[in-house]
Amino acid sequence: MKILVVGSGGREHALVWKIAQSKKADKIYCAPGNAGISELAECVDIKATDLTALADFAEEKKIDLTVVGMDDPLVAGIVDIFEERGLRVFGPRKNAAILEGSKVFSKGLMKKYGIPTADYETFDKPEDALKYLETAKYPLVLKADGLALGKGVLICNTKEEAIAGVKELMTDKAFGNAGDKIVAEEFLIGKEASVLSFVDGKTVKLMASARDYKRAKDNDEGLNTGGMGNVSPNPFYTAEIDEICKKEVYQKTVDAMAAEGREFKGCIFFGLMLTKDGPKVLEFNARFGDPETQVVLPRMENDIIDVFEACIDGELDKVDLKFKDDAAVCVILASNGYPEKYEKGKEIKGLENFKGKDGFWCFHAGTKKVDGKTVTNGGRVLGITALGKTPEEARQNAYKATELVEFENKYMRHDIGRTDR
């Protein structure tokens, strides 16, 4: 089979790596890809958001299966365009990708179908939002309705911070049209959990749980980022919580989307908060998480192409998903200054140290090749993933592996995978 993966980050590198293990994968392309992906696939200079050019390429190369990693093309309708041309593609259609594309929609869906989530209000006018803030309880969470690279969420401890947040999102348009509408919701207290799932429109099969670390600095301080690391399984996601979510969240969401005429095929990422009142949904993503993918796929035993095809064909009920008992930890190596200002173009040294190392991976996020050298090309540069018999052993292995690679302004959190906080 000829496979095309759409995207350029660490998630896509992990997807390409997993696809490359399949006996069915004869040739892999990635658009646009990165320096690490180029070791496993032929990178194609087409932007992930240039949907027509991607479809033209898939037709020209007779691609058998396209896997969409990123949210932007899914929300923009890449699956619809590919299907109209008779091309097989893994991911939700535009009318289902709205589950991630609009937080106003997803909150309304949860309210309508009784899926547990934080109490909330929605606004499409800044003056109405500001009026609400006068009597709101604090802390309060403000969320841009649309896609904002995982950064359109503001935790406001005071009314003054919330007023500034409304201005940032709705008036100053810090995230563009994503802030045309906003959600103001109660601040939930608890441990976060990420659960990825495969969905074929009616059946949902869960991958291994994970825990994401969004804040830029240790002890969950600093600005929100796209994710500074991950551990799988999530030590706080117990068997009891799993049973509750299977009953109250996962299947309910898939059934709700089908009832709304928005059949979902692809990957649903369930972002959960484990509160004293039980698990509640923080967010949905309509694709694999980043860096969750970098800890979940190394634990997955199945041929991923078989699972992709089962989702497309509505036969996921026939798949027995299996994961290793080992734990996995991913530590993100970022450029110092991320997620605000940071420098690019710094040479990365030591990548060869990962070759032939079983149980250790270096997934490229923001890298590119320049004159034969691999250099930094983003805020999040590399994801260092390692396995271990326990989360603590995986954590120790991952941090030891971060020493194998160097670049100027290398930055990381030092508490990824710790269970005492």
Secondary structure, 3 states (H helix, E strand, C coil): CEEEEEECCHHHHHHHHHHHCCCCCCEEEEEECCCCHHHCCEECCCCCCCHHHHHHHHHHCCCCEEEECCHHHHHHCHHHHHHHCCCCEECCCHHHHHHHHCHHHHHHHHHHHCCCECCEEEECCHHHHHHHHCCCCCCEEEEECCCCCCCCEEEECCHHHHHHHHHHHHHCCCCHHHHCCEEEEECCCCEEEEEEEEEECCCEEEEEEEEECCEEEHHHEEEECCCCEEEECCCCCCHHHHHHHHHHHHHHHHHHHHHCCCCCEEEEEEEEEEECCEEEEEEEECCCCCCCHHHHHHHECCCHHHHHHHHHHCCHHHCCCCECCCEEEEEEEEECCCCCCCCCCCECECHHHHCCCCCEEEEECCEEEECCEEEECCCEEEEEEEEECCHHHHHHHHHHHHHHCECCCEECCCCCCCCCC
